Every structure is written in structure tokens, then in C-alpha cells.
Amino acid sequence: MLEPGSENIKAFHLAGIVPVAGQKLDFDFPWHDCMQPINENYLLVERAIIECAYAGCETIWVVCNDDMQPLIRHRMGDYIEDPYYLSKSNFVKFPSEHRRQIPIFYCPIHPKDRDRRDSLGWAALHGALNAFVISNKISKWLVPSRYYITFPYGVYPPETVSSYRKQISHKDPFFLSFQGKTVRDGEYLGFTMSGEEYKEYVRSIKESCTLGDKSLPPEERWSSRHFTLDKIFGCGNIVESKKLELPWYHRTDTWEGLKDFWKSSESDKLKRPSASMFKKSKYSKIGAPIE
């Protein structure tokens, strides 16, 4: 059973979820849509992972199927440096001893859900479930207290959330908004979710989905695979004091939207972080020599 954790930030495990699987856009490139560039040497999915790091996530779970996972993992690596501790390490004698690595895990959509429930919103929920199940098998003390979900196709400055790490790692919901709109309105904006809220979202999907009813035409079966974010997360509870208004935001889920972002003045403000934060490093296998 998913349960929210302690309110004490020191005992709080915030798991970052980056859904990638489950949505086919109109870019039609040989690589996955989440790997579109937003600046020099900077991709959509990288921005989402970096946002999780700024938000204070202890683990990051990228939901991507096996056909796209090798290239994404080759680009991202197995961990990212926590920017909070990275900045503090600049003022100590032994910087490497004061840094903290955030592991990145890659998990696929369950085969029974592919081409059935595998929308982008369902991928986010499945990522939270994977984070819970795998962590719980290792130790109950590793079970996430809350989940921070962010999407590759919403572009905004990821460092904005760094000043709100304590509010994000809290038992109350936290939503990013732009012009008053949030993920509940179908926007690709980050938010947090507890275990109880996860169950509400899943229940809402199952009640609205047509499932595999063979009395319906094939194109009308498993309707949830076409659910938009507002359809899935519309029942989320927003606490006004826990809502952060962003300075700017662009949707990049269409070719026109991506071009509009490139033409905007904000495109020059979004730069890839330093190499010390995002090294694309990989952990060595158990028993294998360290590279």
C-alpha cells in the first residue's frame, strides 16, 4: 500500500518521475520525440530530469520502453549531481566529499498496458508504482514519501523550483502553474503526488476507460490510451498556498510549438547545465572493474 511519508524533510524520500513512453507526437524523426533539442546540446528529456534534481528528488525514474531506452540512457547516464550540494561543494576543501549523486532508473510500461492504457499520464502513474514496488523490495525505509512528476514537453526554467525544495518535499500537494493553469488543465507542468492521490488517479482512469469491450468498434476500445493530462489528473487537489507561478512556459508537444519556443526570447535563457552536473556517467556492474 502506498503511504505518504514523514513530514520531516530529512526523512522524506521524494522520487522524481519523468514519463516518456505512451505518447506519439507529430515530429516523425528516427529518434524519440522527447529527444528534440531546445538549445545547443540540450534536449527536452534532459530539462525534465534536471528539473527533478533542482526539486530535491533523491531518485529519478524515467518511464521509457525497451526500444527507446538504450539511446536515452546513453545520453543521460545513470546519475546526475544534486545541484544544491554541487554549489556548496565549491566552498570546501574537498569538493567531491560534499556532493550527492541522484541515481536515474529506467523502467518500461508493463506489456499488458501497451496500446491499452499507455498514455503519457498513465506512464507517470506507472513510474510511481515502479518506484514504490522496487524501493519496497529493498527496504521499507526507501519507499518514496511523495512523487514529483515532470514532463519533457513543457519547457520552463527548471531552476525555478530550487528555492521551493522544502515545500515540494512535504505531505501537501505542490503544483506548478502558468497564467493560473496547471496539469489539471492539461498543461505539461510539474506537480507532486502522494500514494493516496495515486490511487484516486488510477481509480478515475479505470472508471472512465472503455476497457477491452468487444461490443465496441476496435478504435473505441481501451479509450484511456488517448486520455489527456486533464482527463487523468483533473481530480487533483490544489492547495493555493502550494502553487508556484512560473515566469514563462512553452508547450513543445507539436512541431509548431517547438518552433515557437525556438523563436521566443526565452530560448536563449535556457542553457544546458555545466558538465560537472550532467556527466552522462554510468555505474559499473557488480563484480566488474571500475571504469
Backbone as CSV, one residue per row, in Angstrom:
resi,resn,N_x,N_y,N_z,CA_x,CA_y,CA_z,C_x,C_y,C_z
1,MET,0.845,-1.199,0.000,0.000,0.000,0.000,0.875,1.241,0.000
2,LEU,0.578,2.174,-0.889,1.345,3.402,-0.964,0.933,4.322,0.176
3,GLU,1.894,4.804,0.910,1.598,5.691,2.022,2.510,6.910,1.965
4,PRO,1.985,8.115,2.238,2.863,9.279,2.330,3.780,9.149,3.521
5,GLY,4.971,9.750,3.427,5.967,9.577,4.468,5.944,10.672,5.506
6,SER,7.000,10.737,6.246,7.115,11.707,7.334,7.180,13.119,6.793
7,GLU,6.723,14.062,7.592,6.765,15.468,7.211,8.167,16.038,7.371
8,ASN,9.017,15.331,8.120,10.389,15.770,8.326,11.163,15.622,7.031
9,ILE,11.694,16.726,6.505,12.364,16.689,5.204,13.581,15.767,5.223
10,LYS,14.224,15.571,6.405,15.391,14.715,6.476,15.021,13.248,6.289
11,ALA,13.767,12.886,6.589,13.321,11.509,6.432,12.406,11.362,5.226
12,PHE,12.401,12.351,4.374,11.468,12.411,3.252,12.154,11.911,1.987
13,HIS,11.570,10.911,1.342,12.104,10.410,0.072,11.209,10.917,-1.045
14,LEU,11.725,11.853,-1.831,10.997,12.385,-2.978,11.509,11.702,-4.236
15,ALA,10.641,10.984,-4.923,11.016,10.281,-6.151,10.552,11.091,-7.359
16,GLY,11.477,11.391,-8.253,11.130,12.114,-9.468,10.683,11.158,-10.562
17,ILE,9.595,11.489,-11.242,9.048,10.652,-12.311,9.043,11.454,-13.609
18,VAL,9.696,10.914,-14.648,9.725,11.570,-15.962,9.097,10.610,-16.974
19,PRO,7.815,10.772,-17.308,7.169,9.886,-18.279,7.584,10.215,-19.705
20,VAL,8.005,9.203,-20.423,8.429,9.363,-21.815,7.594,8.476,-22.733
21,ALA,7.326,7.249,-22.291,6.569,6.290,-23.097,5.100,6.688,-23.159
22,GLY,4.436,6.208,-24.190,2.988,6.315,-24.231,2.424,7.461,-25.027
23,GLN,3.229,8.257,-25.670,2.696,9.364,-26.449,3.486,9.522,-27.737
24,LYS,2.829,9.393,-28.838,3.451,9.576,-30.136,3.047,10.935,-30.674
25,LEU,4.036,11.793,-30.894,3.772,13.144,-31.375,3.988,13.210,-32.889
26,ASP,3.931,14.411,-33.440,3.967,14.555,-34.898,5.335,14.933,-35.438
27,PHE,6.416,14.748,-34.654,7.743,15.136,-35.120,8.248,14.213,-36.227
28,ASP,7.993,12.920,-36.085,8.340,11.934,-37.120,9.834,11.923,-37.434
29,PHE,10.663,11.864,-36.374,12.107,11.724,-36.521,12.512,10.290,-36.183
30,PRO,13.723,9.858,-36.586,14.156,8.490,-36.259,14.317,8.263,-34.760
31,TRP,14.597,9.324,-33.996,14.747,9.197,-32.549,13.425,9.535,-31.863
32,HIS,13.361,9.275,-30.557,12.123,9.512,-29.829,11.836,11.010,-29.718
33,ASP,10.553,11.349,-29.606,10.131,12.745,-29.581,10.708,13.522,-28.399
34,CYS,10.972,12.838,-27.275,11.482,13.535,-26.088,12.925,13.985,-26.263
35,MET,13.576,13.586,-27.352,14.975,13.937,-27.569,15.138,15.080,-28.568
36,GLN,14.078,15.878,-28.727,14.189,17.068,-29.566,15.054,18.124,-28.847
37,PRO,15.895,18.843,-29.580,16.753,19.863,-28.943,15.972,21.126,-28.611
38,ILE,16.301,21.738,-27.483,15.715,23.029,-27.116,16.795,24.111,-27.054
39,ASN,18.048,23.686,-27.135,19.166,24.616,-27.234,20.388,23.783,-27.611
40,GLU,21.504,24.407,-27.733,22.726,23.700,-28.099,23.041,22.610,-27.071
41,ASN,23.112,21.366,-27.527,23.472,20.236,-26.673,22.531,20.104,-25.467
42,TYR,21.245,20.343,-25.685,20.262,20.326,-24.599,18.942,19.795,-25.144
43,LEU,18.446,18.701,-24.551,17.256,18.019,-25.045,16.081,18.191,-24.097
44,LEU,14.878,17.934,-24.625,13.657,18.047,-23.822,13.714,17.163,-22.578
45,VAL,14.090,15.904,-22.756,14.084,14.979,-21.624,15.151,15.353,-20.598
46,GLU,16.248,15.927,-21.043,17.282,16.370,-20.115,16.761,17.495,-19.218
47,ARG,16.017,18.410,-19.795,15.466,19.504,-18.999,14.546,18.962,-17.908
48,ALA,13.736,17.942,-18.235,12.825,17.362,-17.254,13.590,16.674,-16.125
49,ILE,14.657,15.944,-16.471,15.463,15.268,-15.454,16.160,16.289,-14.565
50,ILE,16.657,17.368,-15.156,17.324,18.406,-14.380,16.340,19.099,-13.444
51,GLU,15.105,19.256,-13.884,14.088,19.838,-13.000,13.891,18.980,-11.753
52,CYS,13.873,17.651,-11.931,13.746,16.750,-10.780,14.909,16.955,-9.810
53,ALA,16.107,17.152,-10.352,17.275,17.371,-9.496,17.151,18.673,-8.722
54,TYR,16.705,19.737,-9.372,16.523,21.016,-8.688,15.419,20.935,-7.637
55,ALA,14.417,20.081,-7.881,13.295,19.962,-6.943,13.677,19.219,-5.670
56,GLY,14.831,18.551,-5.669,15.280,17.843,-4.479,14.956,16.368,-4.469
57,CYS,14.740,15.773,-5.643,14.425,14.340,-5.711,15.650,13.518,-5.325
58,GLU,15.421,12.439,-4.559,16.507,11.532,-4.177,16.738,10.446,-5.229
59,THR,15.714,10.131,-6.000,15.830,9.199,-7.118,15.022,9.753,-8.284
60,ILE,15.403,9.374,-9.499,14.685,9.814,-10.697,14.357,8.577,-11.525
61,TRP,13.105,8.439,-11.920,12.620,7.277,-12.667,12.115,7.737,-14.030
62,VAL,12.798,7.322,-15.083,12.409,7.664,-16.454,11.618,6.484,-17.021
63,VAL,10.369,6.732,-17.387,9.499,5.670,-17.889,9.624,5.611,-19.403
64,CYS,10.394,4.647,-19.895,10.606,4.503,-21.333,10.704,3.018,-21.677
65,ASN,10.141,2.634,-22.801,10.140,1.236,-23.205,11.509,0.796,-23.725
66,ASP,11.667,-0.503,-23.883,12.973,-1.071,-24.214,13.510,-0.604,-25.564
67,ASP,12.626,-0.255,-26.501,13.101,0.152,-27.821,13.766,1.529,-27.811
68,MET,13.407,2.362,-26.843,13.985,3.709,-26.772,14.982,3.860,-25.624
69,GLN,14.995,2.908,-24.713,15.815,3.046,-23.505,17.313,3.124,-23.768
70,PRO,17.902,2.309,-24.660,19.366,2.358,-24.825,19.884,3.739,-25.232
71,LEU,19.228,4.394,-26.181,19.702,5.703,-26.642,19.515,6.756,-25.559
72,ILE,18.380,6.729,-24.863,18.136,7.713,-23.802,19.146,7.522,-22.678
73,ARG,19.392,6.272,-22.300,20.345,6.012,-21.217,21.761,6.382,-21.643
74,HIS,22.104,6.143,-22.904,23.424,6.523,-23.401,23.620,8.030,-23.293
75,ARG,22.553,8.764,-23.522,22.629,10.225,-23.458,22.602,10.738,-22.018
76,MET,21.761,10.152,-21.160,21.565,10.659,-19.797,22.571,10.098,-18.796
77,GLY,22.918,8.830,-18.949,23.759,8.184,-17.953,22.939,7.613,-16.806
78,ASP,23.603,7.235,-15.732,22.958,6.573,-14.601,22.744,7.484,-13.405
79,TYR,23.264,8.687,-13.438,23.035,9.591,-12.312,23.302,11.033,-12.731
80,ILE,22.830,11.931,-11.890,23.053,13.352,-12.076,23.450,13.927,-10.721
81,GLU,24.299,14.932,-10.707,24.709,15.548,-9.459,23.591,16.445,-8.916
82,ASP,23.371,16.394,-7.612,22.398,17.271,-6.976,22.937,18.707,-7.038
83,PRO,22.233,19.627,-7.708,22.766,20.994,-7.874,22.920,21.743,-6.557
84,TYR,22.112,21.419,-5.546,22.217,22.100,-4.246,23.562,21.800,-3.597
85,TYR,23.928,20.521,-3.551,25.197,20.138,-2.937,26.382,20.460,-3.850
86,LEU,26.130,20.474,-5.146,27.201,20.813,-6.089,27.648,22.259,-5.898
87,SER,26.694,23.150,-5.693,27.048,24.554,-5.485,27.754,24.763,-4.142
88,LYS,27.350,24.010,-3.103,28.003,24.139,-1.799,29.425,23.586,-1.822
89,SER,29.660,22.588,-2.676,30.987,21.964,-2.710,32.065,22.899,-3.244
90,ASN,31.657,23.982,-3.868,32.635,24.937,-4.397,33.351,25.721,-3.297
91,PHE,32.866,25.606,-2.071,33.420,26.415,-0.988,34.053,25.554,0.110
92,VAL,34.376,24.305,-0.214,35.008,23.425,0.765,36.333,22.913,0.214
93,LYS,37.137,22.334,1.082,38.480,21.904,0.699,38.457,20.672,-0.187
94,PHE,37.542,19.723,0.117,37.446,18.503,-0.685,36.052,18.441,-1.316
95,PRO,35.874,19.054,-2.490,34.549,19.172,-3.103,33.849,17.835,-3.334
96,SER,34.590,16.812,-3.768,33.955,15.535,-4.110,33.291,14.876,-2.912
97,GLU,33.746,15.195,-1.689,33.171,14.593,-0.499,31.872,15.267,-0.073
98,HIS,31.534,16.368,-0.689,30.331,17.103,-0.307,29.288,17.114,-1.419
99,ARG,29.463,16.257,-2.397,28.492,16.163,-3.485,27.579,14.966,-3.272
100,ARG,26.430,15.025,-3.903,25.457,13.932,-3.785,24.947,13.561,-5.170
101,GLN,25.043,12.286,-5.491,24.571,11.803,-6.786,23.115,11.342,-6.679
102,ILE,22.335,11.694,-7.688,20.940,11.263,-7.762,20.850,10.173,-8.822
103,PRO,20.587,8.920,-8.442,20.528,7.847,-9.439,19.325,7.986,-10.364
104,ILE,19.533,7.608,-11.615,18.471,7.621,-12.621,18.156,6.173,-12.998
105,PHE,16.896,5.789,-12.858,16.457,4.437,-13.199,15.544,4.510,-14.420
106,TYR,15.590,3.466,-15.226,14.795,3.410,-16.448,13.851,2.214,-16.362
107,CYS,12.562,2.462,-16.469,11.580,1.377,-16.350,10.585,1.452,-17.510
108,PRO,10.204,0.304,-18.065,9.268,0.281,-19.189,7.813,0.197,-18.730
109,ILE,6.918,0.496,-19.627,5.495,0.267,-19.386,5.247,-1.244,-19.348
110,HIS,4.372,-1.696,-18.464,4.068,-3.122,-18.385,3.475,-3.595,-19.714
111,PRO,3.878,-4.775,-20.215,3.374,-5.257,-21.513,1.849,-5.317,-21.608
112,LYS,1.166,-5.601,-20.498,-0.301,-5.711,-20.555,-0.971,-4.349,-20.772
113,ASP,-0.230,-3.256,-20.537,-0.802,-1.914,-20.693,-0.450,-1.265,-22.021
114,ARG,0.476,-1.839,-22.767,0.893,-1.218,-24.023,-0.234,-1.283,-25.049
115,ASP,-0.459,-0.160,-25.714,-1.545,0.004,-26.688,-2.911,-0.156,-26.035
116,ARG,-2.954,-0.030,-24.712,-4.225,-0.103,-23.993,-4.412,1.128,-23.107
117,ARG,-3.537,1.242,-22.092,-3.643,2.388,-21.189,-2.431,3.319,-21.297
118,ASP,-1.526,3.052,-22.211,-0.223,3.717,-22.171,-0.230,5.134,-22.739
119,SER,-1.005,6.005,-22.120,-0.907,7.432,-22.418,0.247,8.014,-21.605
120,LEU,0.554,9.289,-21.833,1.651,9.914,-21.093,1.322,9.980,-19.604
121,GLY,0.061,10.262,-19.275,-0.352,10.308,-17.877,-0.261,8.952,-17.204
122,TRP,-0.631,7.899,-17.935,-0.529,6.560,-17.364,0.931,6.180,-17.146
123,ALA,1.811,6.616,-18.030,3.244,6.352,-17.853,3.743,6.992,-16.557
124,ALA,3.260,8.186,-16.234,3.646,8.837,-14.979,3.190,8.021,-13.781
125,LEU,1.963,7.528,-13.822,1.437,6.720,-12.718,2.181,5.392,-12.620
126,HIS,2.497,4.805,-13.762,3.230,3.532,-13.755,4.642,3.730,-13.211
127,GLY,5.251,4.868,-13.499,6.572,5.153,-12.953,6.545,5.251,-11.443
128,ALA,5.504,5.880,-10.889,5.364,5.965,-9.433,5.183,4.580,-8.831
129,LEU,4.409,3.734,-9.491,4.206,2.373,-8.993,5.509,1.586,-9.004
130,ASN,6.295,1.721,-10.060,7.587,1.043,-10.137,8.527,1.522,-9.038
131,ALA,8.547,2.833,-8.814,9.407,3.380,-7.776,9.030,2.809,-6.412
132,PHE,7.743,2.667,-6.160,7.290,2.108,-4.879,7.640,0.631,-4.753
133,VAL,7.299,-0.170,-5.770,7.490,-1.622,-5.693,8.965,-1.970,-5.541
134,ILE,9.816,-1.378,-6.359,11.241,-1.706,-6.321,11.870,-1.225,-5.016
135,SER,11.537,-0.020,-4.582,12.095,0.500,-3.331,11.635,-0.335,-2.140
136,ASN,10.378,-0.737,-2.153,9.833,-1.513,-1.039,10.475,-2.889,-0.942
137,LYS,10.894,-3.452,-2.075,11.553,-4.761,-2.054,12.941,-4.671,-1.417
138,ILE,13.558,-3.508,-1.527,14.879,-3.328,-0.922,14.748,-3.049,0.567
139,SER,13.917,-2.083,0.918,13.699,-1.731,2.328,12.488,-0.829,2.438
140,LYS,11.724,-0.985,3.508,10.563,-0.122,3.707,10.990,1.326,3.951
141,TRP,12.241,1.523,4.376,12.731,2.870,4.629,13.055,3.615,3.335
142,LEU,13.091,2.901,2.217,13.378,3.536,0.935,12.116,3.884,0.153
143,VAL,10.955,3.493,0.665,9.696,3.758,-0.043,9.489,5.268,-0.194
144,PRO,9.206,5.748,-1.408,9.014,7.192,-1.602,7.875,7.736,-0.738
145,SER,8.117,8.899,-0.159,7.087,9.587,0.617,6.138,10.345,-0.303
146,ARG,6.685,10.819,-1.415,5.890,11.566,-2.391,6.603,11.490,-3.737
147,TYR,5.861,11.800,-4.796,6.391,11.692,-6.149,6.287,13.050,-6.843
148,TYR,7.395,13.463,-7.459,7.404,14.706,-8.215,7.405,14.351,-9.698
149,ILE,6.334,14.699,-10.386,6.161,14.325,-11.792,6.390,15.544,-12.675
150,THR,7.249,15.386,-13.659,7.502,16.453,-14.619,7.550,15.867,-16.023
151,PHE,7.178,16.666,-17.005,7.004,16.168,-18.372,8.025,16.806,-19.316
152,PRO,8.520,16.043,-20.289,9.500,16.598,-21.233,8.928,17.702,-22.119
153,TYR,7.607,17.680,-22.367,7.043,18.552,-23.392,6.548,19.897,-22.861
154,GLY,6.840,20.197,-21.600,6.586,21.526,-21.066,7.930,22.175,-20.770
155,VAL,8.226,23.290,-21.403,9.536,23.924,-21.264,9.404,25.188,-20.421
156,TYR,10.145,25.239,-19.339,10.222,26.398,-18.453,11.523,26.269,-17.677
157,PRO,11.994,27.329,-17.008,13.292,27.249,-16.322,13.264,26.249,-15.179
158,PRO,14.030,25.156,-15.243,13.980,24.129,-14.205,14.499,24.602,-12.858
159,GLU,15.406,25.581,-12.867,15.990,26.043,-11.605,15.003,26.843,-10.755
160,THR,13.833,27.176,-11.313,12.834,27.934,-10.557,12.402,27.199,-9.301
161,VAL,12.350,25.868,-9.369,11.846,25.084,-8.225,12.894,24.913,-7.132
162,SER,14.144,25.307,-7.383,15.206,25.057,-6.404,14.973,25.783,-5.090
163,SER,14.299,26.926,-5.129,14.030,27.679,-3.903,12.839,27.127,-3.133
164,TYR,12.175,26.106,-3.681,10.969,25.567,-3.057,11.127,24.092,-2.704
165,ARG,12.361,23.666,-2.503,12.615,22.253,-2.211,11.886,21.786,-0.951
166,LYS,11.871,22.622,0.085,11.223,22.232,1.338,9.707,22.132,1.160
167,GLN,9.115,23.045,0.380,7.668,22.987,0.145,7.294,21.798,-0.729
168,ILE,8.187,21.419,-1.653,7.913,20.271,-2.524,8.004,18.974,-1.729
169,SER,9.020,18.850,-0.868,9.166,17.652,-0.031,8.301,17.802,1.216
170,HIS,7.008,17.773,1.001,6.034,17.989,2.067,4.816,17.131,1.780
171,LYS,4.036,16.873,2.825,2.874,15.994,2.671,1.757,16.633,1.854
172,ASP,1.754,17.969,1.727,0.714,18.649,0.962,1.046,18.658,-0.530
173,PRO,0.022,18.702,-1.396,0.262,18.760,-2.844,0.996,20.036,-3.241
174,PHE,1.778,19.951,-4.291,2.510,21.113,-4.815,2.357,21.100,-6.333
175,PHE,1.897,22.224,-6.894,1.658,22.322,-8.335,2.390,23.525,-8.912
176,LEU,2.968,23.356,-10.090,3.468,24.482,-10.869,2.322,24.991,-11.740
177,SER,2.264,26.294,-11.930,1.194,26.870,-12.741,1.746,27.971,-13.635
178,PHE,1.005,28.249,-14.689,1.335,29.362,-15.575,0.032,29.989,-16.029
179,GLN,-0.120,31.282,-15.740,-1.357,32.006,-16.029,-2.557,31.303,-15.407
180,GLY,-2.326,30.756,-14.213,-3.404,30.113,-13.469,-3.695,28.676,-13.856
181,LYS,-3.030,28.155,-14.879,-3.296,26.791,-15.336,-2.241,25.828,-14.801
182,THR,-2.652,24.593,-14.541,-1.778,23.547,-14.031,-1.963,22.284,-14.856
183,VAL,-1.404,21.189,-14.369,-1.581,19.905,-15.048,-3.051,19.510,-15.085
184,ARG,-3.848,20.007,-14.150,-5.277,19.701,-14.147,-5.986,20.296,-15.359
185,ASP,-5.346,21.280,-15.991,-5.900,21.892,-17.204,-5.254,21.338,-18.467
186,GLY,-4.478,20.261,-18.313,-3.858,19.633,-19.465,-2.504,20.191,-19.838
187,GLU,-1.907,21.030,-18.980,-0.603,21.614,-19.277,0.520,20.711,-18.754
188,TYR,1.663,20.759,-19.435,2.814,19.926,-19.056,3.615,20.611,-17.951
189,LEU,3.015,20.713,-16.792,3.617,21.408,-15.662,3.803,20.435,-14.501
190,GLY,4.931,20.554,-13.804,5.267,19.624,-12.738,4.325,19.728,-11.546
191,PHE,4.215,18.635,-10.785,3.388,18.588,-9.586,3.804,17.393,-8.745
192,THR,3.351,17.364,-7.496,3.652,16.239,-6.621,2.400,15.403,-6.392
193,MET,2.636,14.157,-6.021,1.542,13.205,-5.831,1.895,12.261,-4.697
194,SER,0.931,11.981,-3.847,1.129,11.016,-2.765,0.597,9.650,-3.191
195,GLY,0.762,8.668,-2.332,0.244,7.342,-2.619,-1.265,7.315,-2.699
196,GLU,-1.937,8.022,-1.791,-3.393,8.065,-1.811,-3.909,8.768,-3.055
197,GLU,-3.234,9.822,-3.477,-3.633,10.527,-4.695,-3.407,9.655,-5.919
198,TYR,-2.339,8.849,-5.895,-2.089,7.900,-6.986,-3.290,6.976,-7.170
199,LYS,-3.806,6.458,-6.061,-4.936,5.534,-6.149,-6.190,6.216,-6.678
200,GLU,-6.371,7.486,-6.338,-7.510,8.232,-6.863,-7.398,8.405,-8.374
201,TYR,-6.191,8.726,-8.863,-5.989,8.899,-10.299,-6.231,7.587,-11.051
202,VAL,-5.712,6.488,-10.519,-5.896,5.186,-11.175,-7.368,4.798,-11.183
203,ARG,-8.048,5.032,-10.068,-9.477,4.701,-9.995,-10.265,5.511,-11.019
204,SER,-9.914,6.791,-11.174,-10.610,7.644,-12.137,-10.406,7.147,-13.564
205,ILE,-9.188,6.693,-13.888,-8.910,6.175,-15.227,-9.714,4.916,-15.497
206,LYS,-9.701,3.999,-14.561,-10.387,2.721,-14.764,-11.900,2.897,-14.874
207,GLU,-12.441,3.874,-14.153,-13.883,4.119,-14.234,-14.277,4.766,-15.554
208,SER,-13.357,5.527,-16.162,-13.665,6.242,-17.406,-13.315,5.451,-18.651
209,CYS,-12.450,4.448,-18.509,-11.961,3.694,-19.672,-13.007,2.689,-20.157
210,THR,-13.072,2.505,-21.465,-13.989,1.517,-22.052,-13.452,0.097,-21.947
211,LEU,-12.180,-0.044,-21.526,-11.524,-1.353,-21.415,-11.573,-2.077,-22.759
212,GLY,-11.540,-3.401,-22.730,-11.497,-4.163,-23.983,-12.855,-4.687,-24.396
213,ASP,-13.877,-3.876,-24.200,-15.251,-4.279,-24.521,-15.371,-4.607,-26.010
214,LYS,-15.586,-5.886,-26.319,-15.627,-6.320,-27.713,-16.918,-5.929,-28.426
215,SER,-17.882,-5.396,-27.694,-19.106,-4.911,-28.337,-18.882,-3.562,-29.010
216,LEU,-17.743,-2.926,-28.685,-17.403,-1.636,-29.273,-16.505,-1.823,-30.485
217,PRO,-16.489,-0.879,-31.417,-15.538,-0.943,-32.537,-14.114,-0.929,-32.002
218,PRO,-13.158,-1.543,-32.702,-11.776,-1.627,-32.212,-11.183,-0.275,-31.836
219,GLU,-11.487,0.779,-32.591,-10.890,2.083,-32.318,-11.445,2.724,-31.042
220,GLU,-12.578,2.207,-30.529,-13.171,2.767,-29.314,-12.821,1.964,-28.063
221,ARG,-12.143,0.841,-28.230,-11.750,0.051,-27.072,-10.510,0.667,-26.418
222,TRP,-10.369,0.441,-25.117,-9.236,0.960,-24.351,-9.067,2.463,-24.606
223,SER,-10.128,3.199,-24.325,-10.134,4.640,-24.602,-9.086,5.401,-23.792
224,SER,-8.623,4.841,-22.680,-7.693,5.576,-21.818,-6.338,5.799,-22.467
225,ARG,-6.021,5.073,-23.539,-4.737,5.310,-24.187,-4.716,6.660,-24.896
226,HIS,-5.897,7.280,-25.042,-5.984,8.605,-25.660,-6.266,9.691,-24.625
227,PHE,-6.278,9.349,-23.333,-6.599,10.338,-22.302,-5.524,11.415,-22.235
228,THR,-5.964,12.656,-22.164,-5.042,13.772,-21.981,-4.767,13.968,-20.492
229,LEU,-3.828,14.839,-20.166,-3.434,15.029,-18.772,-4.584,15.549,-17.921
230,ASP,-5.420,16.430,-18.472,-6.533,16.955,-17.686,-7.561,15.873,-17.391
231,LYS,-7.692,14.909,-18.276,-8.623,13.802,-18.049,-8.126,12.904,-16.925
232,ILE,-6.820,12.740,-16.806,-6.249,11.834,-15.812,-6.036,12.526,-14.468
233,PHE,-5.499,13.743,-14.493,-5.138,14.425,-13.248,-6.106,15.545,-12.865
234,GLY,-7.245,15.602,-13.534,-8.217,16.655,-13.259,-8.810,16.610,-11.873
235,CYS,-8.740,15.450,-11.220,-9.317,15.328,-9.882,-8.310,15.692,-8.790
236,GLY,-7.120,16.178,-9.171,-6.098,16.526,-8.194,-6.517,17.682,-7.296
237,ASN,-6.086,17.633,-6.047,-6.427,18.652,-5.066,-5.327,19.709,-5.025
238,ILE,-5.671,20.956,-5.332,-4.692,22.035,-5.354,-4.859,22.910,-4.123
239,VAL,-3.777,23.054,-3.372,-3.733,23.987,-2.256,-3.100,25.272,-2.772
240,GLU,-3.835,26.385,-2.729,-3.367,27.628,-3.337,-2.012,28.069,-2.783
241,SER,-1.781,27.817,-1.498,-0.506,28.223,-0.900,0.649,27.354,-1.371
242,LYS,0.335,26.247,-2.035,1.361,25.338,-2.523,1.390,25.337,-4.052
243,LYS,1.128,26.473,-4.646,1.131,26.592,-6.104,2.145,27.649,-6.505
244,LEU,3.062,27.292,-7.387,4.133,28.191,-7.812,3.860,28.678,-9.233
245,GLU,3.725,29.980,-9.397,3.501,30.583,-10.713,4.846,30.755,-11.422
246,LEU,4.945,30.213,-12.637,6.189,30.260,-13.396,6.324,31.573,-14.162
247,PRO,7.561,32.038,-14.391,7.756,33.290,-15.146,7.424,33.142,-16.625
248,TRP,7.652,31.961,-17.191,7.300,31.691,-18.584,7.194,30.186,-18.803
249,TYR,6.509,29.816,-19.874,6.237,28.391,-20.141,5.864,28.232,-21.605
250,HIS,6.361,27.144,-22.231,6.032,26.841,-23.625,5.671,25.367,-23.751
251,ARG,4.641,25.093,-24.507,4.305,23.705,-24.874,5.118,23.333,-26.113
252,THR,5.764,22.170,-26.058,6.577,21.731,-27.198,6.154,20.330,-27.644
253,ASP,4.862,20.032,-27.552,4.369,18.719,-27.948,3.958,18.676,-29.417
254,THR,4.162,19.780,-30.143,3.914,19.818,-31.582,5.093,20.501,-32.263
255,TRP,5.220,20.276,-33.546,6.301,20.901,-34.298,6.163,22.417,-34.286
256,GLU,4.932,22.912,-34.403,4.705,24.349,-34.365,5.044,24.926,-33.000
257,GLY,4.693,24.204,-31.946,5.000,24.667,-30.604,6.493,24.726,-30.349
258,LEU,7.222,23.743,-30.878,8.679,23.731,-30.711,9.320,24.887,-31.475
259,LYS,8.816,25.170,-32.671,9.352,26.292,-33.441,9.054,27.627,-32.760
260,ASP,7.873,27.732,-32.173,7.532,28.961,-31.452,8.473,29.183,-30.276
261,PHE,8.855,28.100,-29.602,9.800,28.247,-28.499,11.161,28.693,-29.011
262,TRP,11.631,28.084,-30.096,12.928,28.475,-30.654,12.954,29.960,-31.038
263,LYS,11.819,30.462,-31.511,11.756,31.854,-31.955,11.576,32.832,-30.799
264,SER,11.231,32.325,-29.616,10.947,33.192,-28.479,12.242,33.700,-27.835
265,SER,12.116,34.749,-27.032,13.279,35.296,-26.327,13.743,34.364,-25.222
266,GLU,12.854,33.483,-24.734,13.223,32.571,-23.644,14.159,31.458,-24.096
267,SER,14.213,31.179,-25.395,15.043,30.072,-25.872,16.525,30.308,-25.566
268,ASP,16.952,31.558,-25.542,18.353,31.870,-25.243,18.643,31.810,-23.746
269,LYS,17.592,31.821,-22.921,17.783,31.799,-21.477,17.959,30.369,-20.949
270,LEU,17.552,29.390,-21.737,17.582,28.007,-21.287,18.875,27.363,-21.765
271,LYS,19.831,27.227,-20.881,21.134,26.676,-21.224,21.341,25.336,-20.534
272,ARG,22.098,24.469,-21.176,22.452,23.197,-20.560,23.364,23.447,-19.353
273,PRO,23.117,22.762,-18.227,23.965,22.947,-17.038,25.408,22.560,-17.303
274,SER,26.263,22.890,-16.363,27.684,22.597,-16.507,27.927,21.097,-16.581
275,ALA,29.059,20.734,-17.164,29.404,19.325,-17.317,29.570,18.628,-15.972
276,SER,29.909,19.366,-14.929,30.087,18.760,-13.608,28.773,18.273,-13.025
277,MET,27.660,18.787,-13.500,26.353,18.355,-13.003,25.815,17.184,-13.814
278,PHE,26.016,17.218,-15.111,25.422,16.229,-16.009,26.537,15.555,-16.803
279,LYS,27.115,14.510,-16.244,28.307,13.907,-16.842,28.015,12.732,-17.770
280,LYS,26.784,12.298,-17.825,26.416,11.113,-18.606,27.226,9.891,-18.163
281,SER,27.478,9.788,-16.857,28.282,8.693,-16.320,27.420,7.467,-16.054
282,LYS,28.067,6.315,-16.066,27.374,5.066,-15.800,28.034,4.336,-14.649
283,TYR,27.198,3.689,-13.847,27.718,2.880,-12.763,28.297,1.580,-13.321
284,SER,29.348,1.087,-12.690,29.918,-0.209,-13.088,29.034,-1.319,-12.548
285,LYS,28.969,-2.416,-13.256,28.210,-3.575,-12.807,28.891,-4.215,-11.611
286,ILE,28.095,-4.894,-10.799,28.655,-5.579,-9.624,29.659,-6.628,-10.075
287,GLY,30.856,-6.575,-9.516,31.890,-7.527,-9.875,32.729,-7.106,-11.052
288,ALA,32.345,-6.015,-11.714,33.090,-5.538,-12.883,34.056,-4.444,-12.439
289,PRO,35.207,-4.324,-13.110,36.163,-3.263,-12.722,35.581,-1.879,-12.938
290,ILE,35.980,-0.938,-12.102,35.507,0.441,-12.214,36.147,1.104,-13.414
291,GLU,35.342,1.713,-14.247,35.872,2.379,-15.445,36.396,3.762,-15.096
